Structure formats: structure tokens, C-alpha cells
């Protein structure tokens, strides 16, 4: 596959990206499903339910990040961007992506605590307000996720991403 210069052609580079994407996609999906199952079967409260939710939120975002890899493939870039936009729309909270906001507050707590958070969340309002967390709902300030719709959005993302991946293979197999 390597050209004499040691640099991959654009077509070969895209094939390599897809080769990395495929097993990562399986792994990211499996981790998301495991986190969902733990949250779904839980009857816990307090710290335990928050832990399960935070794990699910991080896994949901990591799965989205894995799917974003498809936007690096010029043969399907537009379709991949549309799929991500539809997924992100499932988490719209007054024009903000609640999934991203919650993920940012979990992942970058230190920045938010210091007043340096860069997302839509605000330290004073969203970082650690009094909230109700249950198996079915996670809230932080203005942002919340519902368990079942969040997972349904992930299932749709998976189906849509499979379609994009299949299109990539079909188009890749066409002669140049």
C-alpha cells in the first residue's frame, strides 16, 4: 500500500482510517451498551446512580466521537456530518447540546470550578447545583438527560453510522 515516497495516497489513507474505525466502533458500542445495562438495571440512589449516569454520559460521548471518525472520509463526509447533526439534535437544550455540556462538566470539572469552563455550562448555575438524579433522569443546572431517549438516540446513531460505513465501502470499491 505504501507508495515509493512512503506516503499513503488519499484513497489508501481513507482505507487506513476506516480500518482503525471499524474495531474502535465495535469497542465503543460495546462499552456504551455495558454502561447502559448497568444504569438500566440499577435501583440505586445518590452517589451510585450519579456514577452510573456519569459513566453512561462519558461512554455516549465517546461513541459519538468514534462515529465522528467517519467525517474524515471524504467519500462520505457529508453523510457522516448529517448523522452527527441529527444525533446532536436529540440533546438540544435551548440551542445547546446538553450531552456535550454535561460531558464537559464531568470531564473538565477543574476548569469549570476555576471559572474557566469553555462550554455552554456556567459554574454558578450548572456545575454543582442541587439536583434530582434518578435512574431515569440526570440533571445538572439547566441541562438534563432522560435515560431511554438518550439510549434510543444512540441506537439510531449506530444504525445511521452503519449506513454511512456501508456507503464508504461501496464507493471505495468503485474504480478510481
PyMOL CGO cylinders between C-alpha atoms (Angstrom):
from pymol import cmd
from pymol.cgo import CYLINDER

trace = [
    CYLINDER, 0.00, 0.00, 0.00, 2.85, 2.41, 0.53, 0.3, 1, 1, 1, 1, 1, 1,
    CYLINDER, 2.85, 2.41, 0.53, 3.93, 4.50, -2.42, 0.3, 1, 1, 1, 1, 1, 1,
    CYLINDER, 3.93, 4.50, -2.42, 7.62, 4.86, -3.12, 0.3, 1, 1, 1, 1, 1, 1,
    CYLINDER, 7.62, 4.86, -3.12, 7.75, 8.12, -1.18, 0.3, 1, 1, 1, 1, 1, 1,
    CYLINDER, 7.75, 8.12, -1.18, 6.46, 6.36, 1.94, 0.3, 1, 1, 1, 1, 1, 1,
    CYLINDER, 6.46, 6.36, 1.94, 3.30, 8.49, 1.91, 0.3, 1, 1, 1, 1, 1, 1,
    CYLINDER, 3.30, 8.49, 1.91, -0.14, 6.98, 1.54, 0.3, 1, 1, 1, 1, 1, 1,
    CYLINDER, -0.14, 6.98, 1.54, -2.37, 8.11, -1.30, 0.3, 1, 1, 1, 1, 1, 1,
    CYLINDER, -2.37, 8.11, -1.30, -5.63, 9.79, -0.28, 0.3, 1, 1, 1, 1, 1, 1,
    CYLINDER, -5.63, 9.79, -0.28, -7.54, 6.62, -1.09, 0.3, 1, 1, 1, 1, 1, 1,
    CYLINDER, -7.54, 6.62, -1.09, -5.13, 4.46, 0.91, 0.3, 1, 1, 1, 1, 1, 1,
    CYLINDER, -5.13, 4.46, 0.91, -5.24, 6.90, 3.82, 0.3, 1, 1, 1, 1, 1, 1,
    CYLINDER, -5.24, 6.90, 3.82, -9.03, 6.70, 3.89, 0.3, 1, 1, 1, 1, 1, 1,
    CYLINDER, -9.03, 6.70, 3.89, -8.89, 2.90, 3.87, 0.3, 1, 1, 1, 1, 1, 1,
    CYLINDER, -8.89, 2.90, 3.87, -6.48, 3.03, 6.81, 0.3, 1, 1, 1, 1, 1, 1,
    CYLINDER, -6.48, 3.03, 6.81, -8.76, 5.41, 8.73, 0.3, 1, 1, 1, 1, 1, 1,
    CYLINDER, -8.76, 5.41, 8.73, -11.68, 3.03, 8.13, 0.3, 1, 1, 1, 1, 1, 1,
    CYLINDER, -11.68, 3.03, 8.13, -9.54, 0.06, 9.23, 0.3, 1, 1, 1, 1, 1, 1,
    CYLINDER, -9.54, 0.06, 9.23, -8.92, 1.83, 12.55, 0.3, 1, 1, 1, 1, 1, 1,
    CYLINDER, -8.92, 1.83, 12.55, -12.55, 2.94, 12.82, 0.3, 1, 1, 1, 1, 1, 1,
    CYLINDER, -12.55, 2.94, 12.82, -14.15, -0.48, 12.47, 0.3, 1, 1, 1, 1, 1, 1,
    CYLINDER, -14.15, -0.48, 12.47, -12.75, -2.22, 15.60, 0.3, 1, 1, 1, 1, 1, 1,
    CYLINDER, -12.75, -2.22, 15.60, -12.95, 1.01, 17.64, 0.3, 1, 1, 1, 1, 1, 1,
    CYLINDER, -12.95, 1.01, 17.64, -16.60, 1.32, 16.65, 0.3, 1, 1, 1, 1, 1, 1,
    CYLINDER, -16.60, 1.32, 16.65, -17.32, -2.17, 17.98, 0.3, 1, 1, 1, 1, 1, 1,
    CYLINDER, -17.32, -2.17, 17.98, -15.43, -1.47, 21.20, 0.3, 1, 1, 1, 1, 1, 1,
    CYLINDER, -15.43, -1.47, 21.20, -17.06, 1.92, 21.80, 0.3, 1, 1, 1, 1, 1, 1,
    CYLINDER, -17.06, 1.92, 21.80, -20.52, 0.49, 21.15, 0.3, 1, 1, 1, 1, 1, 1,
    CYLINDER, -20.52, 0.49, 21.15, -19.96, -2.45, 23.49, 0.3, 1, 1, 1, 1, 1, 1,
    CYLINDER, -19.96, -2.45, 23.49, -18.75, -0.15, 26.28, 0.3, 1, 1, 1, 1, 1, 1,
    CYLINDER, -18.75, -0.15, 26.28, -21.79, 2.08, 25.77, 0.3, 1, 1, 1, 1, 1, 1,
    CYLINDER, -21.79, 2.08, 25.77, -24.13, -0.91, 25.95, 0.3, 1, 1, 1, 1, 1, 1,
    CYLINDER, -24.13, -0.91, 25.95, -22.46, -2.16, 29.14, 0.3, 1, 1, 1, 1, 1, 1,
    CYLINDER, -22.46, -2.16, 29.14, -22.83, 1.26, 30.77, 0.3, 1, 1, 1, 1, 1, 1,
    CYLINDER, -22.83, 1.26, 30.77, -26.48, 1.39, 29.66, 0.3, 1, 1, 1, 1, 1, 1,
    CYLINDER, -26.48, 1.39, 29.66, -27.20, -2.05, 31.11, 0.3, 1, 1, 1, 1, 1, 1,
    CYLINDER, -27.20, -2.05, 31.11, -25.76, -1.07, 34.47, 0.3, 1, 1, 1, 1, 1, 1,
    CYLINDER, -25.76, -1.07, 34.47, -27.82, 2.11, 34.55, 0.3, 1, 1, 1, 1, 1, 1,
    CYLINDER, -27.82, 2.11, 34.55, -30.96, 0.35, 33.29, 0.3, 1, 1, 1, 1, 1, 1,
    CYLINDER, -30.96, 0.35, 33.29, -30.93, -2.37, 35.95, 0.3, 1, 1, 1, 1, 1, 1,
    CYLINDER, -30.93, -2.37, 35.95, -29.96, -0.12, 38.85, 0.3, 1, 1, 1, 1, 1, 1,
    CYLINDER, -29.96, -0.12, 38.85, -32.23, 0.69, 41.75, 0.3, 1, 1, 1, 1, 1, 1,
    CYLINDER, -32.23, 0.69, 41.75, -29.50, 2.70, 43.45, 0.3, 1, 1, 1, 1, 1, 1,
    CYLINDER, -29.50, 2.70, 43.45, -29.69, 6.32, 44.56, 0.3, 1, 1, 1, 1, 1, 1,
    CYLINDER, -29.69, 6.32, 44.56, -27.26, 9.06, 45.48, 0.3, 1, 1, 1, 1, 1, 1,
    CYLINDER, -27.26, 9.06, 45.48, -23.61, 8.59, 44.62, 0.3, 1, 1, 1, 1, 1, 1,
    CYLINDER, -23.61, 8.59, 44.62, -24.11, 5.21, 42.97, 0.3, 1, 1, 1, 1, 1, 1,
    CYLINDER, -24.11, 5.21, 42.97, -26.70, 6.43, 40.47, 0.3, 1, 1, 1, 1, 1, 1,
    CYLINDER, -26.70, 6.43, 40.47, -24.63, 9.52, 39.69, 0.3, 1, 1, 1, 1, 1, 1,
    CYLINDER, -24.63, 9.52, 39.69, -21.64, 7.27, 38.99, 0.3, 1, 1, 1, 1, 1, 1,
    CYLINDER, -21.64, 7.27, 38.99, -23.68, 5.12, 36.63, 0.3, 1, 1, 1, 1, 1, 1,
    CYLINDER, -23.68, 5.12, 36.63, -25.03, 8.18, 34.84, 0.3, 1, 1, 1, 1, 1, 1,
    CYLINDER, -25.03, 8.18, 34.84, -21.60, 9.77, 34.50, 0.3, 1, 1, 1, 1, 1, 1,
    CYLINDER, -21.60, 9.77, 34.50, -20.23, 6.53, 33.06, 0.3, 1, 1, 1, 1, 1, 1,
    CYLINDER, -20.23, 6.53, 33.06, -23.12, 6.40, 30.58, 0.3, 1, 1, 1, 1, 1, 1,
    CYLINDER, -23.12, 6.40, 30.58, -22.65, 10.06, 29.60, 0.3, 1, 1, 1, 1, 1, 1,
    CYLINDER, -22.65, 10.06, 29.60, -18.92, 9.60, 29.00, 0.3, 1, 1, 1, 1, 1, 1,
    CYLINDER, -18.92, 9.60, 29.00, -19.50, 6.40, 27.00, 0.3, 1, 1, 1, 1, 1, 1,
    CYLINDER, -19.50, 6.40, 27.00, -22.22, 8.08, 24.97, 0.3, 1, 1, 1, 1, 1, 1,
    CYLINDER, -22.22, 8.08, 24.97, -19.87, 10.94, 24.11, 0.3, 1, 1, 1, 1, 1, 1,
    CYLINDER, -19.87, 10.94, 24.11, -17.00, 8.56, 23.31, 0.3, 1, 1, 1, 1, 1, 1,
    CYLINDER, -17.00, 8.56, 23.31, -19.29, 6.64, 20.96, 0.3, 1, 1, 1, 1, 1, 1,
    CYLINDER, -19.29, 6.64, 20.96, -20.20, 9.92, 19.24, 0.3, 1, 1, 1, 1, 1, 1,
    CYLINDER, -20.20, 9.92, 19.24, -16.50, 10.74, 18.96, 0.3, 1, 1, 1, 1, 1, 1,
    CYLINDER, -16.50, 10.74, 18.96, -15.87, 7.36, 17.34, 0.3, 1, 1, 1, 1, 1, 1,
    CYLINDER, -15.87, 7.36, 17.34, -18.63, 7.99, 14.79, 0.3, 1, 1, 1, 1, 1, 1,
    CYLINDER, -18.63, 7.99, 14.79, -17.11, 11.41, 14.09, 0.3, 1, 1, 1, 1, 1, 1,
    CYLINDER, -17.11, 11.41, 14.09, -14.18, 9.49, 12.57, 0.3, 1, 1, 1, 1, 1, 1,
    CYLINDER, -14.18, 9.49, 12.57, -16.39, 8.90, 9.52, 0.3, 1, 1, 1, 1, 1, 1,
    CYLINDER, -16.39, 8.90, 9.52, -16.25, 12.66, 8.80, 0.3, 1, 1, 1, 1, 1, 1,
    CYLINDER, -16.25, 12.66, 8.80, -12.55, 12.17, 7.98, 0.3, 1, 1, 1, 1, 1, 1,
    CYLINDER, -12.55, 12.17, 7.98, -13.54, 10.06, 4.96, 0.3, 1, 1, 1, 1, 1, 1,
    CYLINDER, -13.54, 10.06, 4.96, -14.13, 12.39, 2.01, 0.3, 1, 1, 1, 1, 1, 1,
    CYLINDER, -14.13, 12.39, 2.01, -16.27, 9.79, 0.24, 0.3, 1, 1, 1, 1, 1, 1,
    CYLINDER, -16.27, 9.79, 0.24, -18.92, 10.02, 3.00, 0.3, 1, 1, 1, 1, 1, 1,
    CYLINDER, -18.92, 10.02, 3.00, -18.01, 13.19, 4.88, 0.3, 1, 1, 1, 1, 1, 1,
    CYLINDER, -18.01, 13.19, 4.88, -21.32, 14.95, 4.21, 0.3, 1, 1, 1, 1, 1, 1,
    CYLINDER, -21.32, 14.95, 4.21, -23.43, 11.96, 5.21, 0.3, 1, 1, 1, 1, 1, 1,
    CYLINDER, -23.43, 11.96, 5.21, -21.40, 11.48, 8.39, 0.3, 1, 1, 1, 1, 1, 1,
    CYLINDER, -21.40, 11.48, 8.39, -21.85, 15.13, 9.36, 0.3, 1, 1, 1, 1, 1, 1,
    CYLINDER, -21.85, 15.13, 9.36, -25.62, 14.87, 8.82, 0.3, 1, 1, 1, 1, 1, 1,
    CYLINDER, -25.62, 14.87, 8.82, -25.77, 11.76, 11.04, 0.3, 1, 1, 1, 1, 1, 1,
    CYLINDER, -25.77, 11.76, 11.04, -23.90, 13.54, 13.84, 0.3, 1, 1, 1, 1, 1, 1,
    CYLINDER, -23.90, 13.54, 13.84, -26.07, 16.63, 13.48, 0.3, 1, 1, 1, 1, 1, 1,
    CYLINDER, -26.07, 16.63, 13.48, -29.21, 14.50, 13.84, 0.3, 1, 1, 1, 1, 1, 1,
    CYLINDER, -29.21, 14.50, 13.84, -27.77, 12.78, 16.91, 0.3, 1, 1, 1, 1, 1, 1,
    CYLINDER, -27.77, 12.78, 16.91, -26.75, 16.07, 18.48, 0.3, 1, 1, 1, 1, 1, 1,
    CYLINDER, -26.75, 16.07, 18.48, -30.26, 17.38, 17.84, 0.3, 1, 1, 1, 1, 1, 1,
    CYLINDER, -30.26, 17.38, 17.84, -31.56, 14.71, 20.20, 0.3, 1, 1, 1, 1, 1, 1,
    CYLINDER, -31.56, 14.71, 20.20, -29.79, 16.52, 23.02, 0.3, 1, 1, 1, 1, 1, 1,
    CYLINDER, -29.79, 16.52, 23.02, -30.77, 20.10, 22.19, 0.3, 1, 1, 1, 1, 1, 1,
    CYLINDER, -30.77, 20.10, 22.19, -31.48, 22.26, 25.22, 0.3, 1, 1, 1, 1, 1, 1,
    CYLINDER, -31.48, 22.26, 25.22, -32.37, 25.76, 24.07, 0.3, 1, 1, 1, 1, 1, 1,
    CYLINDER, -32.37, 25.76, 24.07, -29.79, 25.67, 21.28, 0.3, 1, 1, 1, 1, 1, 1,
    CYLINDER, -29.79, 25.67, 21.28, -27.12, 23.97, 23.38, 0.3, 1, 1, 1, 1, 1, 1,
    CYLINDER, -27.12, 23.97, 23.38, -26.04, 20.34, 23.29, 0.3, 1, 1, 1, 1, 1, 1,
    CYLINDER, -26.04, 20.34, 23.29, -26.93, 19.02, 26.77, 0.3, 1, 1, 1, 1, 1, 1,
    CYLINDER, -26.93, 19.02, 26.77, -24.86, 15.86, 26.27, 0.3, 1, 1, 1, 1, 1, 1,
    CYLINDER, -24.86, 15.86, 26.27, -21.75, 17.89, 25.45, 0.3, 1, 1, 1, 1, 1, 1,
    CYLINDER, -21.75, 17.89, 25.45, -22.39, 20.33, 28.29, 0.3, 1, 1, 1, 1, 1, 1,
    CYLINDER, -22.39, 20.33, 28.29, -22.77, 17.52, 30.83, 0.3, 1, 1, 1, 1, 1, 1,
    CYLINDER, -22.77, 17.52, 30.83, -19.77, 15.66, 29.46, 0.3, 1, 1, 1, 1, 1, 1,
    CYLINDER, -19.77, 15.66, 29.46, -17.66, 18.83, 29.64, 0.3, 1, 1, 1, 1, 1, 1,
    CYLINDER, -17.66, 18.83, 29.64, -18.66, 19.44, 33.26, 0.3, 1, 1, 1, 1, 1, 1,
    CYLINDER, -18.66, 19.44, 33.26, -17.70, 15.88, 34.18, 0.3, 1, 1, 1, 1, 1, 1,
    CYLINDER, -17.70, 15.88, 34.18, -14.50, 15.72, 32.15, 0.3, 1, 1, 1, 1, 1, 1,
    CYLINDER, -14.50, 15.72, 32.15, -13.29, 19.28, 32.80, 0.3, 1, 1, 1, 1, 1, 1,
    CYLINDER, -13.29, 19.28, 32.80, -14.56, 19.82, 36.33, 0.3, 1, 1, 1, 1, 1, 1,
    CYLINDER, -14.56, 19.82, 36.33, -11.30, 21.52, 37.30, 0.3, 1, 1, 1, 1, 1, 1,
    CYLINDER, -11.30, 21.52, 37.30, -11.69, 24.19, 34.63, 0.3, 1, 1, 1, 1, 1, 1,
    CYLINDER, -11.69, 24.19, 34.63, -15.32, 24.82, 35.49, 0.3, 1, 1, 1, 1, 1, 1,
    CYLINDER, -15.32, 24.82, 35.49, -14.57, 25.01, 39.21, 0.3, 1, 1, 1, 1, 1, 1,
    CYLINDER, -14.57, 25.01, 39.21, -11.94, 27.65, 38.45, 0.3, 1, 1, 1, 1, 1, 1,
    CYLINDER, -11.94, 27.65, 38.45, -14.41, 29.61, 36.30, 0.3, 1, 1, 1, 1, 1, 1,
    CYLINDER, -14.41, 29.61, 36.30, -12.55, 28.66, 33.11, 0.3, 1, 1, 1, 1, 1, 1,
    CYLINDER, -12.55, 28.66, 33.11, -15.03, 26.23, 31.56, 0.3, 1, 1, 1, 1, 1, 1,
    CYLINDER, -15.03, 26.23, 31.56, -15.42, 26.79, 27.82, 0.3, 1, 1, 1, 1, 1, 1,
    CYLINDER, -15.42, 26.79, 27.82, -18.74, 25.11, 27.17, 0.3, 1, 1, 1, 1, 1, 1,
    CYLINDER, -18.74, 25.11, 27.17, -22.27, 26.45, 27.48, 0.3, 1, 1, 1, 1, 1, 1,
    CYLINDER, -22.27, 26.45, 27.48, -22.47, 25.50, 31.16, 0.3, 1, 1, 1, 1, 1, 1,
    CYLINDER, -22.47, 25.50, 31.16, -21.81, 28.13, 33.79, 0.3, 1, 1, 1, 1, 1, 1,
    CYLINDER, -21.81, 28.13, 33.79, -20.06, 27.44, 37.08, 0.3, 1, 1, 1, 1, 1, 1,
    CYLINDER, -20.06, 27.44, 37.08, -22.55, 29.33, 39.22, 0.3, 1, 1, 1, 1, 1, 1,
    CYLINDER, -22.55, 29.33, 39.22, -25.62, 27.82, 37.60, 0.3, 1, 1, 1, 1, 1, 1,
    CYLINDER, -25.62, 27.82, 37.60, -24.69, 24.34, 36.39, 0.3, 1, 1, 1, 1, 1, 1,
    CYLINDER, -24.69, 24.34, 36.39, -21.57, 22.92, 37.96, 0.3, 1, 1, 1, 1, 1, 1,
    CYLINDER, -21.57, 22.92, 37.96, -22.86, 21.52, 41.20, 0.3, 1, 1, 1, 1, 1, 1,
    CYLINDER, -22.86, 21.52, 41.20, -26.38, 22.79, 41.89, 0.3, 1, 1, 1, 1, 1, 1,
    CYLINDER, -26.38, 22.79, 41.89, -28.87, 20.92, 43.99, 0.3, 1, 1, 1, 1, 1, 1,
    CYLINDER, -28.87, 20.92, 43.99, -30.35, 18.36, 41.67, 0.3, 1, 1, 1, 1, 1, 1,
    CYLINDER, -30.35, 18.36, 41.67, -32.51, 15.30, 41.45, 0.3, 1, 1, 1, 1, 1, 1,
    CYLINDER, -32.51, 15.30, 41.45, -30.87, 12.26, 39.90, 0.3, 1, 1, 1, 1, 1, 1,
    CYLINDER, -30.87, 12.26, 39.90, -32.68, 9.01, 39.33, 0.3, 1, 1, 1, 1, 1, 1,
    CYLINDER, -32.68, 9.01, 39.33, -32.23, 6.00, 37.13, 0.3, 1, 1, 1, 1, 1, 1,
    CYLINDER, -32.23, 6.00, 37.13, -34.39, 7.73, 34.51, 0.3, 1, 1, 1, 1, 1, 1,
    CYLINDER, -34.39, 7.73, 34.51, -33.12, 11.31, 34.65, 0.3, 1, 1, 1, 1, 1, 1,
    CYLINDER, -33.12, 11.31, 34.65, -29.82, 13.10, 35.18, 0.3, 1, 1, 1, 1, 1, 1,
    CYLINDER, -29.82, 13.10, 35.18, -29.86, 16.84, 35.86, 0.3, 1, 1, 1, 1, 1, 1,
    CYLINDER, -29.86, 16.84, 35.86, -27.22, 19.47, 36.36, 0.3, 1, 1, 1, 1, 1, 1,
    CYLINDER, -27.22, 19.47, 36.36, -28.33, 23.08, 36.29, 0.3, 1, 1, 1, 1, 1, 1,
    CYLINDER, -28.33, 23.08, 36.29, -30.11, 23.80, 33.02, 0.3, 1, 1, 1, 1, 1, 1,
    CYLINDER, -30.11, 23.80, 33.02, -29.05, 20.50, 31.45, 0.3, 1, 1, 1, 1, 1, 1,
    CYLINDER, -29.05, 20.50, 31.45, -30.65, 17.12, 31.78, 0.3, 1, 1, 1, 1, 1, 1,
    CYLINDER, -30.65, 17.12, 31.78, -30.78, 13.77, 30.04, 0.3, 1, 1, 1, 1, 1, 1,
    CYLINDER, -30.78, 13.77, 30.04, -33.55, 11.22, 30.05, 0.3, 1, 1, 1, 1, 1, 1,
    CYLINDER, -33.55, 11.22, 30.05, -32.35, 7.62, 30.14, 0.3, 1, 1, 1, 1, 1, 1,
    CYLINDER, -32.35, 7.62, 30.14, -34.50, 5.98, 27.48, 0.3, 1, 1, 1, 1, 1, 1,
    CYLINDER, -34.50, 5.98, 27.48, -34.45, 8.75, 24.82, 0.3, 1, 1, 1, 1, 1, 1,
    CYLINDER, -34.45, 8.75, 24.82, -30.66, 9.06, 25.21, 0.3, 1, 1, 1, 1, 1, 1,
    CYLINDER, -30.66, 9.06, 25.21, -30.17, 5.38, 24.51, 0.3, 1, 1, 1, 1, 1, 1,
    CYLINDER, -30.17, 5.38, 24.51, -32.66, 5.45, 21.63, 0.3, 1, 1, 1, 1, 1, 1,
    CYLINDER, -32.66, 5.45, 21.63, -30.64, 8.30, 20.09, 0.3, 1, 1, 1, 1, 1, 1,
    CYLINDER, -30.64, 8.30, 20.09, -27.50, 6.13, 20.39, 0.3, 1, 1, 1, 1, 1, 1,
    CYLINDER, -27.50, 6.13, 20.39, -29.25, 3.19, 18.71, 0.3, 1, 1, 1, 1, 1, 1,
    CYLINDER, -29.25, 3.19, 18.71, -30.30, 5.45, 15.83, 0.3, 1, 1, 1, 1, 1, 1,
    CYLINDER, -30.30, 5.45, 15.83, -26.77, 6.85, 15.59, 0.3, 1, 1, 1, 1, 1, 1,
    CYLINDER, -26.77, 6.85, 15.59, -25.43, 3.31, 15.34, 0.3, 1, 1, 1, 1, 1, 1,
    CYLINDER, -25.43, 3.31, 15.34, -27.85, 2.39, 12.55, 0.3, 1, 1, 1, 1, 1, 1,
    CYLINDER, -27.85, 2.39, 12.55, -27.15, 5.62, 10.67, 0.3, 1, 1, 1, 1, 1, 1,
    CYLINDER, -27.15, 5.62, 10.67, -23.38, 5.21, 11.09, 0.3, 1, 1, 1, 1, 1, 1,
    CYLINDER, -23.38, 5.21, 11.09, -23.59, 1.67, 9.74, 0.3, 1, 1, 1, 1, 1, 1,
    CYLINDER, -23.59, 1.67, 9.74, -25.30, 3.06, 6.66, 0.3, 1, 1, 1, 1, 1, 1,
    CYLINDER, -25.30, 3.06, 6.66, -22.52, 5.63, 6.23, 0.3, 1, 1, 1, 1, 1, 1,
    CYLINDER, -22.52, 5.63, 6.23, -19.85, 2.98, 6.72, 0.3, 1, 1, 1, 1, 1, 1,
    CYLINDER, -19.85, 2.98, 6.72, -21.54, 0.72, 4.16, 0.3, 1, 1, 1, 1, 1, 1,
    CYLINDER, -21.54, 0.72, 4.16, -21.67, 3.62, 1.67, 0.3, 1, 1, 1, 1, 1, 1,
    CYLINDER, -21.67, 3.62, 1.67, -17.98, 4.22, 2.19, 0.3, 1, 1, 1, 1, 1, 1,
    CYLINDER, -17.98, 4.22, 2.19, -17.17, 0.60, 1.33, 0.3, 1, 1, 1, 1, 1, 1,
    CYLINDER, -17.17, 0.60, 1.33, -19.43, 0.67, -1.73, 0.3, 1, 1, 1, 1, 1, 1,
    CYLINDER, -19.43, 0.67, -1.73, -17.87, 3.89, -3.01, 0.3, 1, 1, 1, 1, 1, 1,
    CYLINDER, -17.87, 3.89, -3.01, -14.36, 2.75, -2.13, 0.3, 1, 1, 1, 1, 1, 1,
    CYLINDER, -14.36, 2.75, -2.13, -14.79, -0.39, -4.24, 0.3, 1, 1, 1, 1, 1, 1,
    CYLINDER, -14.79, -0.39, -4.24, -15.68, 1.65, -7.32, 0.3, 1, 1, 1, 1, 1, 1,
    CYLINDER, -15.68, 1.65, -7.32, -12.82, 2.08, -9.76, 0.3, 1, 1, 1, 1, 1, 1,
    CYLINDER, -12.82, 2.08, -9.76, -10.98, 5.40, -9.47, 0.3, 1, 1, 1, 1, 1, 1,
]
cmd.load_cgo(trace, "trace")
